Amino acid sequence: MASYRVYCIDGTGSITTAHLLQAEDDEAAIALAREANFGLKCEVWDGDRLVGKVFGNPGAAPEPA
């Protein structure tokens, strides 16, 4: 399992929250971040490598961490 960081970003490009995820691979990390619905715009990182961007559902409540 690998550790991934998810940074959620506001409209000004500032990080508002950060979350840690454990996933088997990049695709699983992106899927977990999407399911968690951490925020409207989040980036999934593996170290200094951007894995992908996830856009949340504004009408859905975030899942507890």
C-alpha positions as CSV (number, residue, x, y, z in Angstrom):
1,M,0.0,0.0,0.0
2,A,1.1,3.5,-0.8
3,S,0.4,6.7,1.1
4,Y,-1.2,9.5,-0.9
5,R,-2.0,13.1,0.2
6,V,-5.2,14.9,-0.9
7,Y,-5.2,18.7,-0.9
8,C,-8.5,20.5,-1.3
9,I,-8.2,23.9,-2.9
10,D,-10.4,27.0,-2.7
11,G,-11.2,29.5,-5.4
12,T,-8.0,31.5,-4.8
13,G,-5.8,28.4,-5.2
14,S,-5.1,28.1,-1.4
15,I,-5.1,24.7,0.3
16,T,-8.1,24.5,2.7
17,T,-7.8,20.9,3.9
18,A,-5.4,18.0,3.6
19,H,-6.1,14.3,4.0
20,L,-4.0,11.2,4.0
21,L,-5.1,8.1,2.0
22,Q,-3.7,4.5,1.8
23,A,-4.3,2.9,-1.6
24,E,-2.9,0.1,-3.7
25,D,-2.2,2.4,-6.7
26,D,-3.0,5.7,-8.3
27,E,-6.3,4.7,-9.7
28,A,-7.5,3.4,-6.3
29,A,-6.3,6.7,-4.6
30,I,-8.3,8.8,-7.0
31,A,-11.3,6.6,-6.6
32,L,-11.1,6.9,-2.8
33,A,-10.7,10.7,-2.9
34,R,-13.7,10.9,-5.3
35,E,-15.8,8.7,-3.0
36,A,-14.9,10.7,0.1
37,N,-16.0,14.0,-1.5
38,F,-13.5,16.0,0.5
39,G,-14.2,19.3,-1.4
40,L,-15.1,20.9,-4.6
41,K,-11.6,20.7,-6.1
42,C,-8.9,18.4,-4.7
43,E,-5.5,17.2,-5.9
44,V,-4.2,13.7,-5.2
45,W,-0.4,13.6,-4.6
46,D,2.2,10.8,-4.3
47,G,5.2,12.5,-2.8
48,D,6.0,15.4,-5.2
49,R,4.1,13.8,-8.1
50,L,0.6,15.0,-8.9
51,V,-1.5,11.9,-9.5
52,G,-4.8,13.6,-10.5
53,K,-7.5,16.1,-9.7
54,V,-10.9,15.3,-8.3
55,F,-13.9,17.5,-8.4
56,G,-16.5,16.9,-5.7
57,N,-20.2,17.1,-5.7
58,P,-21.2,20.5,-4.1
59,G,-24.6,19.1,-3.0
60,A,-23.2,16.0,-1.2
61,A,-22.1,16.0,2.4
62,P,-18.5,14.9,2.9
63,E,-18.0,11.5,4.4
64,P,-16.3,11.4,7.8
65,A,-12.6,10.8,7.8
